[in-house]
Every structure is written in structure tokens, then in C-alpha cells.
Amino acid sequence: MLSGIQAPTPLGNELAKRPPNGGMRFAEMKTVLPTATATSLHLFVQRNQLTVYTMMQAAWALLLSRYSGHEDVLFGMIVSGRPPELRAVETMVGLFVNTLPVRVQVSDGASILPWLRRLQHSMASARQYEFSQLVEIQACSEIPRGLPLFNSILAFANYPSQRTGPGNSTSLRIGELRSVERTNYALTVGVIPGEEIMFKIIYDSDRFASPIVSKMLEHFIRVIEEMIDPDHQQIGQIRFDRADQEIQLNPLLGGRVADELEQFNF
């Protein structure tokens, strides 16, 4: 699975490397998928027998490919570690969560729907390895020790929701959910589904400026809109630039951030 990969996929938009022996300073930014786009997304996945999670993985793979300039990209995904094939898994107590690598080939000439279906099939096949330790997986790769296997991870949260109404009488009530997430990676992309789909990026503020993270969120939404557009048949037709979404930078940010943002207009 990892044959031929000799280094983690670069994000291509870091402002500075973290100082040696310095700790990460985390910040986070959120946005919500527009209601009309969310409705179209759900119709698209139902019509094509896909999942929302597959679409999120595809969107992040596309962004990584454009940011890095690589057609072969690698990122991490958080999995439950409880495959349904594991006997009596529902009776087991404890934390099974794990992180696995996701390798995606992104070719401009590939047709979007077949590409999405291949990705979904690949992810379904990978579920049998949910218990595999990441350190053991990396040992089988060509990436040297001391380097991470990937620089970003994607997390798809499936929190239970509270619904009330006729036919839903139960003694169990779920209150307000709050969570604090931290990882060992400079960039974590979280997807929180529900009545609305929320995106959250947790990032090392020593390596990423907030205008760049804001632009990432804009691109994430934009690429989803582009993938479900019936006028687009191939990956190469997906574009992220739109004049009305350009960031107006504060002059106090200086030229460095502005230079970094220029590469985000595809």
C-alpha cells in the first residue's frame, strides 16, 4: 500500500517550521457547509451509492494534491477500531480508536464518479486493518525514521444526536456535547455531520497563519461543490478559484502571508 512513498505529502502552505524542541500551539477554526450544498451533497451520495465520508476523504485528497503538486497523496484517517466483523465487538469496553494511512491517486484525467467509487471500495477493504498499529505500518514503508507518515489527518465524527417527538420515548437523554481535540499532527481536519455539516480545522498556529486556514476551509467547501456539479466529469475540471471568495488581507499581515496565499488560487 505504501510502496514508492519516501516522504510525507507536503502541505505546501506552511509559514514556518516549528522551532526545535518547541511545543505546538493549537488553534481552531470552524465553518458550516451551506444548507443548499449539504442538500445537494446528500442527494448526490444517495443517487450514486456513496457515503458522505467518502466525499470528505476525496475532497481532502484533492486539496492535498493541489497544495503539494503531487498526484500521489497520503494522509491519516481516524477509525473506530471496532470493525463489525469482530465478534462481540459491541460488548467490549475500552478505547479502540486508531489512525490509519489513506493513500489516494489524484489524476486530472480520471472520471470523478469512478474515482469516488474506487476510493470508497478501497476504504471499505481497509477496515480489516483498523487494529493495526501505526508504528508497525510505518516500519513497512520507505519513509525514514524520524519523519511522520503523514502531515495531516481527517476525522469524521459520529456523535449521537438527541431527537424528540412521537415514537421516541426513552429514558436516555443526551445533553450539550463539548469536546476538546488535540493530536500529534500540525493539521487535523474534522467533519461533524448532523442537521448541518460542520468543518473544523485544528492547527499549529506556529506553522499556519489564520488567513491560510480560513482559505483552506473555503477550498474544502468549494471542492465539494465542484465534485457534485453535474457539469464536471473529470477531476481536472475541478477549480477552487472564485473571485467573490478572495480574502482581503490586513496590511499588518505583511507580504509573507500574502505571498503564501497567492498559491491558493487554482
C-alpha positions as CSV (number, residue, x, y, z in Angstrom):
1,M,0.0,0.0,0.0
2,L,2.8,2.4,0.8
3,S,5.3,1.2,-1.8
4,G,7.1,4.1,-3.5
5,I,6.3,6.8,-0.9
6,Q,9.6,8.1,0.5
7,A,8.3,11.2,2.3
8,P,5.1,12.5,3.8
9,T,2.9,14.6,1.5
10,P,3.9,18.2,2.0
11,L,1.1,20.6,2.8
12,G,2.7,23.3,0.7
13,N,1.4,26.2,2.7
14,E,3.3,26.2,6.0
15,L,4.6,29.6,7.0
16,A,7.3,28.4,9.3
17,K,8.8,25.3,10.7
18,R,8.2,24.7,14.4
19,P,11.3,25.7,16.4
20,P,13.4,22.7,17.6
21,N,12.0,21.1,20.8
22,G,9.2,23.6,20.7
23,G,5.7,22.6,21.6
24,M,2.7,23.0,19.3
25,R,0.4,25.9,20.0
26,F,-3.0,24.8,18.8
27,A,-5.8,27.0,17.4
28,E,-9.0,26.0,15.7
29,M,-11.4,27.4,13.1
30,K,-14.9,26.3,12.1
31,T,-17.3,26.7,9.3
32,V,-20.6,25.2,8.2
33,L,-21.4,23.7,4.8
34,P,-24.2,25.9,3.2
35,T,-27.6,24.3,3.5
36,A,-28.2,24.2,-0.2
37,T,-24.8,22.5,-0.8
38,A,-25.5,20.0,2.1
39,T,-28.8,19.1,0.5
40,S,-27.2,18.6,-2.9
41,L,-24.4,16.5,-1.3
42,H,-26.9,14.1,0.3
43,L,-28.8,13.7,-2.9
44,F,-25.6,13.1,-4.8
45,V,-24.4,10.3,-2.4
46,Q,-27.8,8.6,-2.3
47,R,-28.1,8.7,-6.1
48,N,-24.6,7.3,-6.6
49,Q,-24.5,4.8,-3.7
50,L,-21.6,6.7,-2.0
51,T,-21.1,8.0,1.6
52,V,-20.6,11.5,2.9
53,Y,-17.3,10.2,4.5
54,T,-16.1,9.1,1.1
55,M,-16.8,12.6,-0.3
56,M,-14.9,14.2,2.6
57,Q,-11.9,11.9,2.0
58,A,-12.0,12.8,-1.7
59,A,-12.2,16.5,-1.0
60,W,-9.2,16.5,1.3
61,A,-7.2,14.3,-1.1
62,L,-7.9,16.8,-3.9
63,L,-6.8,19.7,-1.8
64,L,-3.6,17.9,-0.7
65,S,-2.9,17.2,-4.4
66,R,-3.3,20.8,-5.4
67,Y,-1.4,22.2,-2.4
68,S,1.5,19.8,-2.8
69,G,1.6,19.4,-6.5
70,H,1.6,15.6,-6.1
71,E,-0.8,13.2,-7.8
72,D,0.0,10.5,-5.1
73,V,-1.0,11.8,-1.7
74,L,-1.1,10.4,1.8
75,F,-3.0,11.5,4.9
76,G,-4.3,9.9,8.1
77,M,-7.8,8.9,8.9
78,I,-9.2,8.2,12.4
79,V,-11.1,4.9,12.6
80,S,-13.1,3.4,15.4
81,G,-11.0,0.3,15.7
82,R,-14.2,-1.7,16.0
83,P,-14.9,-3.5,12.7
84,P,-18.3,-5.2,12.6
85,E,-16.6,-8.4,11.6
86,L,-15.0,-8.6,15.1
87,R,-17.1,-11.0,17.1
88,A,-19.0,-9.4,20.1
89,V,-17.3,-6.1,19.4
90,E,-20.4,-4.3,20.8
91,T,-19.8,-5.8,24.3
92,M,-16.1,-4.8,24.5
93,V,-15.2,-1.9,26.8
94,G,-12.3,0.5,26.1
95,L,-10.8,2.9,23.6
96,F,-10.2,1.3,20.2
97,V,-9.7,4.4,18.2
98,N,-6.8,4.2,15.8
99,T,-5.2,6.2,12.9
100,L,-4.5,4.6,9.5
101,P,-2.9,6.0,6.4
102,V,-5.0,6.8,3.3
103,R,-3.2,6.8,0.0
104,V,-5.1,8.4,-2.9
105,Q,-4.1,8.8,-6.6
106,V,-5.4,12.1,-7.9
107,S,-5.2,12.3,-11.7
108,D,-6.7,15.2,-13.6
109,G,-7.8,12.8,-16.4
110,A,-9.7,10.5,-14.1
111,S,-13.5,10.5,-14.2
112,I,-15.0,11.7,-10.9
113,L,-17.6,9.1,-10.2
114,P,-15.5,6.0,-10.9
115,W,-12.7,7.6,-8.9
116,L,-15.0,8.2,-5.9
117,R,-16.3,4.6,-6.1
118,R,-12.7,3.2,-6.2
119,L,-11.9,5.3,-3.1
120,Q,-15.0,4.0,-1.3
121,H,-14.1,0.4,-2.1
122,S,-10.6,0.9,-1.0
123,M,-11.7,2.4,2.3
124,A,-14.1,-0.5,2.9
125,S,-11.3,-3.0,2.2
126,A,-9.0,-1.2,4.7
127,R,-11.4,-1.7,7.6
128,Q,-9.9,-5.1,8.2
129,Y,-6.7,-3.4,9.3
130,E,-8.3,-1.0,11.8
131,F,-6.5,-2.7,14.6
132,S,-3.0,-2.3,13.0
133,Q,-0.6,-0.1,14.9
134,L,0.6,2.9,13.0
135,V,4.2,2.4,14.1
136,E,4.1,-1.1,12.5
137,I,2.6,0.2,9.3
138,Q,5.3,2.9,9.0
139,A,8.0,0.3,9.5
140,C,6.8,-1.3,6.3
141,S,7.1,2.0,4.3
142,E,10.1,3.7,2.7
143,I,9.7,6.8,4.8
144,P,12.8,7.2,7.0
145,R,12.6,7.0,10.8
146,G,12.2,10.4,12.4
147,L,9.7,11.6,9.7
148,P,5.9,11.3,10.2
149,L,4.0,9.1,7.9
150,F,1.7,12.0,7.0
151,N,1.3,15.6,8.0
152,S,-2.5,15.9,8.3
153,I,-5.4,13.7,9.4
154,L,-9.1,13.6,8.7
155,A,-11.6,12.8,11.4
156,F,-15.2,12.1,10.8
157,A,-17.2,12.4,14.0
158,N,-20.3,10.3,14.5
159,Y,-21.7,11.8,17.7
160,P,-25.2,10.5,18.8
161,S,-27.9,13.2,18.4
162,Q,-30.9,13.7,20.5
163,R,-34.3,13.6,18.7
164,T,-37.5,14.0,20.4
165,G,-41.1,13.5,19.3
166,P,-43.8,10.9,18.9
167,G,-42.4,7.4,19.0
168,N,-39.1,8.4,20.5
169,S,-39.9,7.9,24.2
170,T,-36.8,6.9,26.0
171,S,-35.2,7.5,29.4
172,L,-31.9,8.3,27.8
173,R,-31.2,12.0,27.2
174,I,-28.1,13.5,25.6
175,G,-27.1,16.9,26.8
176,E,-24.9,19.5,25.2
177,L,-21.8,17.9,23.7
178,R,-18.5,19.6,24.0
179,S,-15.1,18.2,23.1
180,V,-11.5,19.2,23.1
181,E,-9.4,17.5,20.5
182,R,-5.6,17.6,20.2
183,T,-3.4,15.4,18.1
184,N,0.3,15.0,17.4
185,Y,-0.2,16.4,13.9
186,A,0.1,20.0,12.8
187,L,-3.2,19.9,10.9
188,T,-6.4,18.0,11.8
189,V,-9.5,18.3,9.7
190,G,-12.7,17.4,11.5
191,V,-16.1,16.8,9.9
192,I,-19.1,16.8,12.2
193,P,-22.3,15.7,10.5
194,G,-25.8,16.3,11.7
195,E,-28.7,18.6,10.7
196,E,-25.9,20.7,9.3
197,I,-22.4,19.6,8.4
198,M,-19.6,21.5,10.2
199,F,-15.9,21.5,9.3
200,K,-13.3,22.2,11.9
201,I,-9.5,22.6,11.4
202,I,-7.3,22.3,14.4
203,Y,-3.8,23.6,13.6
204,D,-0.4,24.5,14.9
205,S,-0.5,28.3,14.9
206,D,3.3,28.4,14.8
207,R,3.1,26.8,11.3
208,F,-0.1,28.1,9.8
209,A,-1.5,31.7,9.8
210,S,-5.2,32.0,10.4
211,P,-5.9,33.6,6.9
212,I,-4.4,30.4,5.3
213,V,-6.6,28.1,7.4
214,S,-9.6,30.2,6.6
215,K,-8.8,29.8,2.9
216,M,-8.4,26.0,3.4
217,L,-12.0,25.9,4.7
218,E,-13.2,27.9,1.8
219,H,-11.4,25.5,-0.6
220,F,-12.8,22.5,1.2
221,I,-16.4,23.7,0.6
222,R,-15.6,24.7,-2.9
223,V,-14.2,21.4,-3.9
224,I,-17.3,19.6,-2.6
225,E,-19.5,21.9,-4.6
226,E,-17.4,21.2,-7.7
227,M,-17.4,17.4,-7.3
228,I,-21.2,17.2,-7.2
229,D,-21.6,19.7,-10.1
230,P,-23.2,17.6,-12.9
231,D,-21.2,19.7,-15.4
232,H,-18.0,18.3,-14.2
233,Q,-17.0,14.8,-15.4
234,Q,-13.2,14.8,-14.7
235,I,-11.0,15.7,-11.8
236,G,-9.2,18.2,-13.9
237,Q,-12.4,20.3,-14.3
238,I,-12.5,21.0,-10.6
239,R,-11.4,24.5,-9.8
240,F,-11.1,26.3,-6.5
241,D,-10.9,29.9,-7.5
242,R,-13.8,32.2,-7.4
243,A,-13.5,36.0,-7.4
244,D,-16.1,36.6,-4.7
245,Q,-14.2,34.4,-2.3
246,E,-10.9,36.2,-2.3
247,I,-9.5,37.2,1.1
248,Q,-8.9,40.8,1.7
249,L,-5.7,40.7,3.7
250,N,-5.0,43.1,6.6
251,P,-1.9,45.1,5.6
252,L,-0.5,44.3,9.0
253,L,0.0,40.7,8.0
254,G,2.8,41.7,5.7
255,G,3.9,40.3,2.4
256,R,4.9,36.9,3.6
257,V,1.3,35.7,4.3
258,A,0.1,37.4,1.1
259,D,2.8,35.5,-0.9
260,E,1.7,32.2,0.7
261,L,-1.9,32.9,-0.2
262,E,-1.2,33.6,-3.8
263,Q,-0.5,29.9,-4.4
264,F,-4.0,29.0,-3.2
265,N,-5.7,30.4,-6.3
266,F,-6.1,27.5,-8.6
